[in-house]
Amino acid sequence: MKGILVYSNIILDVFLNDPNWAEWSESKLEKFSGITRLFINPVVYSEVSIGFKKIEEMESAINRSGFQMLDIPKEALFLAGKTFLKYRKNKGTKKSPLPDFYIGAQAAIFDMDLITRDVSRYRTYFPTIRLISPETM
C-alpha cells in the first residue's frame, strides 16, 4: 500500500491555524494530496480530536480534507511494542509515548512516507521511513 501517513501535528497546524506552522503544513498536504492518498490512523484521529468540541465537527473536517482512515494491523502493533521496548532500554524518556511508535510502525510496515514535524524518534527507531518534514523539504 502506498500513500502518506499524516501525523497529528500537521493536521492540527491546519485545523487550528497555527501561526508558525499552518502555512507549511497546508502546503505539504495540498502538494501531496494531488499525487497520492493521505491517511490517518486511529491514534492520529484521537490526537486530532483535541481540536474539536463535537465528533460531527471533526468528521466533517476530516472528510472535507480527504483523509482516509487506515486501521493499524497486528504486525504494526507488534513492531510498535518491540520498538518501544528498545527505546526504553536505550534510556528513552517518558516524553515519547507509545502511540507515536504505533504511527511509526504502521508507516514502516506499509512502506509509507510520514509527514511530521517530530522527526528524531522516527529517524532513530524507524530508519526506513521517508520523512517529510521542515528539515527535509
CNS distance restraints for C-alpha pairs under 8 A (distance, minus, plus):
assign (resid   1 and name CA) (resid 110 and name CA) 5.80 0.50 0.50
assign (resid   1 and name CA) (resid 111 and name CA) 7.23 0.50 0.50
assign (resid   1 and name CA) (resid 112 and name CA) 7.45 0.50 0.50
assign (resid   2 and name CA) (resid  36 and name CA) 7.84 0.50 0.50
assign (resid   2 and name CA) (resid  37 and name CA) 7.77 0.50 0.50
assign (resid   2 and name CA) (resid 110 and name CA) 7.12 0.50 0.50
assign (resid   2 and name CA) (resid 111 and name CA) 6.85 0.50 0.50
assign (resid   2 and name CA) (resid 112 and name CA) 5.70 0.50 0.50
assign (resid   3 and name CA) (resid  36 and name CA) 5.46 0.50 0.50
assign (resid   3 and name CA) (resid  37 and name CA) 4.85 0.50 0.50
assign (resid   3 and name CA) (resid  38 and name CA) 5.94 0.50 0.50
assign (resid   3 and name CA) (resid  39 and name CA) 7.05 0.50 0.50
assign (resid   3 and name CA) (resid 112 and name CA) 5.80 0.50 0.50
assign (resid   3 and name CA) (resid 113 and name CA) 6.94 0.50 0.50
assign (resid   4 and name CA) (resid  36 and name CA) 7.21 0.50 0.50
assign (resid   4 and name CA) (resid  37 and name CA) 6.35 0.50 0.50
assign (resid   4 and name CA) (resid  38 and name CA) 5.03 0.50 0.50
assign (resid   4 and name CA) (resid  39 and name CA) 5.97 0.50 0.50
assign (resid   4 and name CA) (resid 112 and name CA) 5.43 0.50 0.50
assign (resid   4 and name CA) (resid 113 and name CA) 4.84 0.50 0.50
assign (resid   4 and name CA) (resid 114 and name CA) 5.68 0.50 0.50
assign (resid   4 and name CA) (resid 115 and name CA) 7.12 0.50 0.50
assign (resid   5 and name CA) (resid  38 and name CA) 6.02 0.50 0.50
assign (resid   5 and name CA) (resid  39 and name CA) 4.75 0.50 0.50
assign (resid   5 and name CA) (resid  40 and name CA) 5.77 0.50 0.50
assign (resid   5 and name CA) (resid  41 and name CA) 7.94 0.50 0.50
assign (resid   5 and name CA) (resid 107 and name CA) 6.56 0.50 0.50
assign (resid   5 and name CA) (resid 112 and name CA) 6.46 0.50 0.50
assign (resid   5 and name CA) (resid 113 and name CA) 6.18 0.50 0.50
assign (resid   5 and name CA) (resid 114 and name CA) 4.88 0.50 0.50
assign (resid   5 and name CA) (resid 115 and name CA) 6.49 0.50 0.50
assign (resid   6 and name CA) (resid  10 and name CA) 6.86 0.50 0.50
assign (resid   6 and name CA) (resid  11 and name CA) 7.39 0.50 0.50
assign (resid   6 and name CA) (resid  38 and name CA) 6.63 0.50 0.50
assign (resid   6 and name CA) (resid  39 and name CA) 6.02 0.50 0.50
assign (resid   6 and name CA) (resid  40 and name CA) 5.74 0.50 0.50
assign (resid   6 and name CA) (resid  44 and name CA) 7.87 0.50 0.50
assign (resid   6 and name CA) (resid 114 and name CA) 5.81 0.50 0.50
assign (resid   6 and name CA) (resid 115 and name CA) 5.02 0.50 0.50
assign (resid   6 and name CA) (resid 116 and name CA) 6.79 0.50 0.50
assign (resid   7 and name CA) (resid  11 and name CA) 7.02 0.50 0.50
assign (resid   7 and name CA) (resid  40 and name CA) 7.32 0.50 0.50
assign (resid   7 and name CA) (resid  44 and name CA) 6.25 0.50 0.50
assign (resid   7 and name CA) (resid 103 and name CA) 7.68 0.50 0.50
assign (resid   7 and name CA) (resid 114 and name CA) 6.96 0.50 0.50
assign (resid   7 and name CA) (resid 115 and name CA) 5.93 0.50 0.50
assign (resid   7 and name CA) (resid 116 and name CA) 5.27 0.50 0.50
assign (resid   8 and name CA) (resid  12 and name CA) 6.07 0.50 0.50
assign (resid   8 and name CA) (resid  44 and name CA) 5.06 0.50 0.50
assign (resid   8 and name CA) (resid  45 and name CA) 7.49 0.50 0.50
assign (resid   8 and name CA) (resid  47 and name CA) 6.14 0.50 0.50
assign (resid   8 and name CA) (resid  48 and name CA) 5.68 0.50 0.50
assign (resid   8 and name CA) (resid 116 and name CA) 7.84 0.50 0.50
assign (resid   9 and name CA) (resid  13 and name CA) 5.98 0.50 0.50
assign (resid   9 and name CA) (resid  48 and name CA) 7.87 0.50 0.50
assign (resid   9 and name CA) (resid 116 and name CA) 6.80 0.50 0.50
assign (resid   9 and name CA) (resid 117 and name CA) 7.09 0.50 0.50
assign (resid  10 and name CA) (resid  14 and name CA) 6.71 0.50 0.50
assign (resid  10 and name CA) (resid  22 and name CA) 7.87 0.50 0.50
assign (resid  10 and name CA) (resid  25 and name CA) 5.45 0.50 0.50
assign (resid  10 and name CA) (resid  26 and name CA) 7.92 0.50 0.50
assign (resid  10 and name CA) (resid 115 and name CA) 7.21 0.50 0.50
assign (resid  10 and name CA) (resid 116 and name CA) 6.19 0.50 0.50
assign (resid  10 and name CA) (resid 117 and name CA) 7.27 0.50 0.50
assign (resid  11 and name CA) (resid  15 and name CA) 6.11 0.50 0.50
assign (resid  11 and name CA) (resid  25 and name CA) 7.47 0.50 0.50
assign (resid  11 and name CA) (resid  48 and name CA) 7.06 0.50 0.50
assign (resid  12 and name CA) (resid  16 and name CA) 5.53 0.50 0.50
assign (resid  12 and name CA) (resid  17 and name CA) 7.64 0.50 0.50
assign (resid  12 and name CA) (resid  18 and name CA) 7.66 0.50 0.50
assign (resid  12 and name CA) (resid  48 and name CA) 6.17 0.50 0.50
assign (resid  12 and name CA) (resid  51 and name CA) 6.98 0.50 0.50
assign (resid  13 and name CA) (resid  17 and name CA) 5.55 0.50 0.50
assign (resid  13 and name CA) (resid  18 and name CA) 4.79 0.50 0.50
assign (resid  13 and name CA) (resid  21 and name CA) 5.78 0.50 0.50
assign (resid  13 and name CA) (resid  22 and name CA) 4.66 0.50 0.50
assign (resid  13 and name CA) (resid  25 and name CA) 6.51 0.50 0.50
assign (resid  13 and name CA) (resid  26 and name CA) 7.95 0.50 0.50
assign (resid  14 and name CA) (resid  18 and name CA) 6.61 0.50 0.50
assign (resid  14 and name CA) (resid  21 and name CA) 7.85 0.50 0.50
assign (resid  14 and name CA) (resid  22 and name CA) 4.78 0.50 0.50
assign (resid  14 and name CA) (resid  23 and name CA) 7.57 0.50 0.50
assign (resid  14 and name CA) (resid  25 and name CA) 6.53 0.50 0.50
assign (resid  14 and name CA) (resid  26 and name CA) 5.94 0.50 0.50
assign (resid  15 and name CA) (resid  51 and name CA) 7.47 0.50 0.50
assign (resid  16 and name CA) (resid  22 and name CA) 7.95 0.50 0.50
assign (resid  16 and name CA) (resid  51 and name CA) 6.88 0.50 0.50
assign (resid  17 and name CA) (resid  21 and name CA) 7.91 0.50 0.50
assign (resid  17 and name CA) (resid  22 and name CA) 5.28 0.50 0.50
assign (resid  18 and name CA) (resid  22 and name CA) 4.90 0.50 0.50
assign (resid  21 and name CA) (resid  25 and name CA) 6.03 0.50 0.50
assign (resid  22 and name CA) (resid  26 and name CA) 5.85 0.50 0.50
assign (resid  23 and name CA) (resid  27 and name CA) 6.10 0.50 0.50
assign (resid  24 and name CA) (resid  28 and name CA) 6.40 0.50 0.50
assign (resid  24 and name CA) (resid 134 and name CA) 7.89 0.50 0.50
assign (resid  25 and name CA) (resid  29 and name CA) 6.26 0.50 0.50
assign (resid  26 and name CA) (resid  30 and name CA) 6.08 0.50 0.50
assign (resid  27 and name CA) (resid  31 and name CA) 6.03 0.50 0.50
assign (resid  28 and name CA) (resid  32 and name CA) 6.08 0.50 0.50
assign (resid  29 and name CA) (resid  33 and name CA) 5.78 0.50 0.50
assign (resid  30 and name CA) (resid  34 and name CA) 6.51 0.50 0.50
assign (resid  31 and name CA) (resid  35 and name CA) 7.28 0.50 0.50
assign (resid  32 and name CA) (resid  36 and name CA) 5.94 0.50 0.50
assign (resid  32 and name CA) (resid  37 and name CA) 7.70 0.50 0.50
assign (resid  32 and name CA) (resid  38 and name CA) 7.59 0.50 0.50
assign (resid  33 and name CA) (resid  37 and name CA) 5.97 0.50 0.50
assign (resid  33 and name CA) (resid  38 and name CA) 6.22 0.50 0.50
assign (resid  37 and name CA) (resid  67 and name CA) 7.62 0.50 0.50
assign (resid  37 and name CA) (resid  68 and name CA) 7.60 0.50 0.50
assign (resid  38 and name CA) (resid  66 and name CA) 7.23 0.50 0.50
assign (resid  38 and name CA) (resid  67 and name CA) 5.31 0.50 0.50
assign (resid  38 and name CA) (resid  68 and name CA) 6.36 0.50 0.50
assign (resid  39 and name CA) (resid  67 and name CA) 5.26 0.50 0.50
assign (resid  39 and name CA) (resid  68 and name CA) 4.75 0.50 0.50
assign (resid  39 and name CA) (resid  69 and name CA) 5.83 0.50 0.50
assign (resid  39 and name CA) (resid  70 and name CA) 6.32 0.50 0.50
assign (resid  40 and name CA) (resid  44 and name CA) 5.84 0.50 0.50
assign (resid  40 and name CA) (resid  45 and name CA) 6.64 0.50 0.50
assign (resid  40 and name CA) (resid  67 and name CA) 6.36 0.50 0.50
assign (resid  40 and name CA) (resid  68 and name CA) 6.14 0.50 0.50
assign (resid  40 and name CA) (resid  69 and name CA) 5.15 0.50 0.50
assign (resid  40 and name CA) (resid  70 and name CA) 6.03 0.50 0.50
assign (resid  41 and name CA) (resid  45 and name CA) 6.13 0.50 0.50
assign (resid  41 and name CA) (resid  69 and name CA) 5.45 0.50 0.50
assign (resid  41 and name CA) (resid  70 and name CA) 4.92 0.50 0.50
assign (resid  41 and name CA) (resid  71 and name CA) 5.84 0.50 0.50
assign (resid  41 and name CA) (resid  72 and name CA) 6.71 0.50 0.50
assign (resid  41 and name CA) (resid 103 and name CA) 7.63 0.50 0.50
assign (resid  42 and name CA) (resid  46 and name CA) 6.09 0.50 0.50
assign (resid  42 and name CA) (resid  69 and name CA) 7.36 0.50 0.50
assign (resid  42 and name CA) (resid  70 and name CA) 7.45 0.50 0.50
assign (resid  42 and name CA) (resid  71 and name CA) 6.73 0.50 0.50
assign (resid  42 and name CA) (resid  72 and name CA) 7.55 0.50 0.50
assign (resid  43 and name CA) (resid  47 and name CA) 6.25 0.50 0.50
assign (resid  43 and name CA) (resid  99 and name CA) 6.43 0.50 0.50
assign (resid  43 and name CA) (resid 102 and name CA) 7.60 0.50 0.50
assign (resid  43 and name CA) (resid 103 and name CA) 7.31 0.50 0.50
assign (resid  44 and name CA) (resid  48 and name CA) 6.01 0.50 0.50
assign (resid  44 and name CA) (resid 103 and name CA) 7.86 0.50 0.50
assign (resid  45 and name CA) (resid  49 and name CA) 6.18 0.50 0.50
assign (resid  46 and name CA) (resid  50 and name CA) 7.49 0.50 0.50
assign (resid  48 and name CA) (resid  52 and name CA) 7.87 0.50 0.50
assign (resid  49 and name CA) (resid  55 and name CA) 7.64 0.50 0.50
assign (resid  49 and name CA) (resid  58 and name CA) 6.77 0.50 0.50
assign (resid  52 and name CA) (resid  57 and name CA) 6.62 0.50 0.50
assign (resid  52 and name CA) (resid  58 and name CA) 5.99 0.50 0.50
assign (resid  53 and name CA) (resid  57 and name CA) 7.38 0.50 0.50
assign (resid  54 and name CA) (resid  58 and name CA) 6.64 0.50 0.50
assign (resid  55 and name CA) (resid  59 and name CA) 6.01 0.50 0.50
assign (resid  56 and name CA) (resid  60 and name CA) 6.12 0.50 0.50
assign (resid  57 and name CA) (resid  61 and name CA) 6.28 0.50 0.50
assign (resid  58 and name CA) (resid  62 and name CA) 6.06 0.50 0.50
assign (resid  59 and name CA) (resid  63 and name CA) 6.01 0.50 0.50
assign (resid  60 and name CA) (resid  64 and name CA) 6.04 0.50 0.50
assign (resid  61 and name CA) (resid  65 and name CA) 6.11 0.50 0.50
assign (resid  62 and name CA) (resid  66 and name CA) 6.39 0.50 0.50
assign (resid  62 and name CA) (resid  67 and name CA) 5.86 0.50 0.50
assign (resid  63 and name CA) (resid  67 and name CA) 6.38 0.50 0.50
assign (resid  72 and name CA) (resid  76 and name CA) 6.38 0.50 0.50
assign (resid  72 and name CA) (resid  77 and name CA) 6.84 0.50 0.50
assign (resid  72 and name CA) (resid 102 and name CA) 7.72 0.50 0.50
assign (resid  72 and name CA) (resid 106 and name CA) 6.38 0.50 0.50
assign (resid  73 and name CA) (resid  77 and name CA) 6.44 0.50 0.50
assign (resid  73 and name CA) (resid 106 and name CA) 7.54 0.50 0.50
assign (resid  74 and name CA) (resid  78 and name CA) 6.04 0.50 0.50
assign (resid  75 and name CA) (resid  79 and name CA) 6.16 0.50 0.50
assign (resid  75 and name CA) (resid 109 and name CA) 7.22 0.50 0.50
assign (resid  76 and name CA) (resid  80 and name CA) 5.95 0.50 0.50
assign (resid  76 and name CA) (resid 102 and name CA) 6.69 0.50 0.50
assign (resid  76 and name CA) (resid 105 and name CA) 4.96 0.50 0.50
assign (resid  76 and name CA) (resid 106 and name CA) 4.96 0.50 0.50
assign (resid  76 and name CA) (resid 108 and name CA) 7.87 0.50 0.50
assign (resid  76 and name CA) (resid 109 and name CA) 5.99 0.50 0.50
assign (resid  77 and name CA) (resid  81 and name CA) 6.33 0.50 0.50
assign (resid  77 and name CA) (resid 102 and name CA) 6.14 0.50 0.50
assign (resid  77 and name CA) (resid 105 and name CA) 7.13 0.50 0.50
assign (resid  77 and name CA) (resid 106 and name CA) 7.71 0.50 0.50
assign (resid  78 and name CA) (resid  82 and name CA) 6.36 0.50 0.50
assign (resid  79 and name CA) (resid  83 and name CA) 5.94 0.50 0.50
assign (resid  79 and name CA) (resid 105 and name CA) 5.84 0.50 0.50
assign (resid  80 and name CA) (resid  84 and name CA) 5.92 0.50 0.50
assign (resid  80 and name CA) (resid  98 and name CA) 7.52 0.50 0.50
assign (resid  80 and name CA) (resid 101 and name CA) 4.99 0.50 0.50
assign (resid  80 and name CA) (resid 102 and name CA) 5.11 0.50 0.50
assign (resid  80 and name CA) (resid 104 and name CA) 7.44 0.50 0.50
assign (resid  80 and name CA) (resid 105 and name CA) 5.25 0.50 0.50
assign (resid  81 and name CA) (resid  85 and name CA) 6.18 0.50 0.50
assign (resid  81 and name CA) (resid  98 and name CA) 7.71 0.50 0.50
assign (resid  81 and name CA) (resid 101 and name CA) 7.62 0.50 0.50
assign (resid  82 and name CA) (resid  86 and name CA) 6.36 0.50 0.50
assign (resid  83 and name CA) (resid  87 and name CA) 6.19 0.50 0.50
assign (resid  83 and name CA) (resid 101 and name CA) 7.17 0.50 0.50
assign (resid  83 and name CA) (resid 125 and name CA) 6.69 0.50 0.50
assign (resid  84 and name CA) (resid  88 and name CA) 6.22 0.50 0.50
assign (resid  84 and name CA) (resid  98 and name CA) 6.41 0.50 0.50
assign (resid  84 and name CA) (resid 101 and name CA) 6.46 0.50 0.50
assign (resid  85 and name CA) (resid  89 and name CA) 6.15 0.50 0.50
assign (resid  86 and name CA) (resid  90 and name CA) 6.19 0.50 0.50
assign (resid  87 and name CA) (resid  91 and name CA) 6.68 0.50 0.50
assign (resid  87 and name CA) (resid  92 and name CA) 5.23 0.50 0.50
assign (resid  87 and name CA) (resid 125 and name CA) 7.60 0.50 0.50
assign (resid  88 and name CA) (resid  92 and name CA) 4.73 0.50 0.50
assign (resid  88 and name CA) (resid  93 and name CA) 7.27 0.50 0.50
assign (resid  92 and name CA) (resid  96 and name CA) 7.53 0.50 0.50
assign (resid  96 and name CA) (resid 100 and name CA) 6.94 0.50 0.50
assign (resid  97 and name CA) (resid 101 and name CA) 7.41 0.50 0.50
assign (resid  98 and name CA) (resid 102 and name CA) 6.77 0.50 0.50
assign (resid  99 and name CA) (resid 103 and name CA) 6.69 0.50 0.50
assign (resid 100 and name CA) (resid 104 and name CA) 6.46 0.50 0.50
assign (resid 101 and name CA) (resid 105 and name CA) 5.89 0.50 0.50
assign (resid 102 and name CA) (resid 106 and name CA) 6.07 0.50 0.50
assign (resid 103 and name CA) (resid 107 and name CA) 6.33 0.50 0.50
assign (resid 104 and name CA) (resid 108 and name CA) 6.17 0.50 0.50
assign (resid 104 and name CA) (resid 122 and name CA) 6.36 0.50 0.50
assign (resid 104 and name CA) (resid 126 and name CA) 6.39 0.50 0.50
assign (resid 104 and name CA) (resid 129 and name CA) 7.79 0.50 0.50
assign (resid 105 and name CA) (resid 109 and name CA) 6.02 0.50 0.50
assign (resid 105 and name CA) (resid 126 and name CA) 7.25 0.50 0.50
assign (resid 106 and name CA) (resid 110 and name CA) 6.09 0.50 0.50
assign (resid 107 and name CA) (resid 111 and name CA) 5.66 0.50 0.50
assign (resid 107 and name CA) (resid 112 and name CA) 4.71 0.50 0.50
assign (resid 107 and name CA) (resid 113 and name CA) 6.46 0.50 0.50
assign (resid 107 and name CA) (resid 114 and name CA) 6.66 0.50 0.50
assign (resid 107 and name CA) (resid 129 and name CA) 6.65 0.50 0.50
assign (resid 108 and name CA) (resid 112 and name CA) 6.43 0.50 0.50
assign (resid 108 and name CA) (resid 126 and name CA) 6.74 0.50 0.50
assign (resid 108 and name CA) (resid 128 and name CA) 6.63 0.50 0.50
assign (resid 108 and name CA) (resid 129 and name CA) 5.78 0.50 0.50
assign (resid 111 and name CA) (resid 129 and name CA) 6.93 0.50 0.50
assign (resid 112 and name CA) (resid 129 and name CA) 6.83 0.50 0.50
assign (resid 112 and name CA) (resid 130 and name CA) 7.44 0.50 0.50
assign (resid 113 and name CA) (resid 129 and name CA) 5.91 0.50 0.50
assign (resid 113 and name CA) (resid 130 and name CA) 4.87 0.50 0.50
assign (resid 113 and name CA) (resid 131 and name CA) 5.89 0.50 0.50
assign (resid 113 and name CA) (resid 132 and name CA) 7.10 0.50 0.50
assign (resid 114 and name CA) (resid 129 and name CA) 6.99 0.50 0.50
assign (resid 114 and name CA) (resid 130 and name CA) 6.45 0.50 0.50
assign (resid 114 and name CA) (resid 131 and name CA) 5.09 0.50 0.50
assign (resid 114 and name CA) (resid 132 and name CA) 5.96 0.50 0.50
assign (resid 115 and name CA) (resid 131 and name CA) 6.04 0.50 0.50
assign (resid 115 and name CA) (resid 132 and name CA) 4.59 0.50 0.50
assign (resid 115 and name CA) (resid 133 and name CA) 6.00 0.50 0.50
assign (resid 116 and name CA) (resid 131 and name CA) 7.11 0.50 0.50
assign (resid 116 and name CA) (resid 132 and name CA) 6.33 0.50 0.50
assign (resid 116 and name CA) (resid 133 and name CA) 5.43 0.50 0.50
assign (resid 117 and name CA) (resid 133 and name CA) 5.29 0.50 0.50
assign (resid 117 and name CA) (resid 134 and name CA) 6.53 0.50 0.50
assign (resid 118 and name CA) (resid 122 and name CA) 7.75 0.50 0.50
assign (resid 118 and name CA) (resid 133 and name CA) 7.88 0.50 0.50
assign (resid 119 and name CA) (resid 123 and name CA) 6.06 0.50 0.50
assign (resid 119 and name CA) (resid 131 and name CA) 7.29 0.50 0.50
assign (resid 119 and name CA) (resid 133 and name CA) 7.31 0.50 0.50
assign (resid 120 and name CA) (resid 124 and name CA) 6.24 0.50 0.50
assign (resid 121 and name CA) (resid 125 and name CA) 5.83 0.50 0.50
assign (resid 121 and name CA) (resid 126 and name CA) 7.64 0.50 0.50
assign (resid 122 and name CA) (resid 126 and name CA) 4.97 0.50 0.50
assign (resid 122 and name CA) (resid 127 and name CA) 6.63 0.50 0.50
assign (resid 122 and name CA) (resid 129 and name CA) 7.50 0.50 0.50
assign (resid 123 and name CA) (resid 127 and name CA) 4.87 0.50 0.50
assign (resid 123 and name CA) (resid 129 and name CA) 7.65 0.50 0.50
assign (resid 131 and name CA) (resid 136 and name CA) 7.29 0.50 0.50
assign (resid 132 and name CA) (resid 136 and name CA) 6.04 0.50 0.50
assign (resid 132 and name CA) (resid 137 and name CA) 6.74 0.50 0.50
assign (resid 133 and name CA) (resid 137 and name CA) 6.12 0.50 0.50
